[in-house]
Amino acid sequence: MKYKGYESVVEFDDEAEIFHGEIINIRDVITFQGSSVEELKQAFQDSVDDYLEFCKQRGEEPDKPFSGKFVVRINPQLHQVIAIRARKEGKSLNSWIEQQLSESIA
């Protein structure tokens, strides 16, 4: 499910007969649960809204869904090889890596 840019995964506990979910695209931990699909959707939206309000009350910026930046540490020789490959293809290192990642999940 998605709401205000936040995305969740949901599982069903057949013993407890309840759905439970967690927001997956931020570092903070936000969970929710419901005994029906409607309850689950509402609990998800309420959890996001409560989280945003909580952050506002504390004067903190809420964790935003992915910024598009991440740091990767790699072997220096690999760094050199891909930097050269990107340059030969007339691309920045960032755009070359983005293309390679996009192609690998397609």
PyMOL commands that set and color helices and strands:
alter all, ss='L'
color gray80, all
select helices_A, chain A and resi 37-58+76-88+93-105
alter helices_A, ss='H'
color red, helices_A
select strands_A, chain A and resi 2-3+6-13+18-23+31-34
alter strands_A, ss='S'
color yellow, strands_A
deselect
rebuild
show_as cartoon
